[in-house]
């Protein structure tokens, strides 16, 4: 049994919600969510998972709930956490 069970960000759902909310680009989402472009880019490429604070900011910008953007996938290795601020 794995010690950590990975929760992954569903970037396709973020893109769908961006389109629905009229957010035209990843840079526009970063600005709306007050997250650096670099951090959002790394999240979009799966380099690390968002912190709870950044997840909340993304949800506020997209007018959604955290559960809308997350998926449990026991077959993936545990993600690394986001970089310290």
Helices and strands as residue ranges (DSSP letters): E 7-9, H 11-21, H 26-33, H 37-44, H 52-62, H 66-69, E 70-72
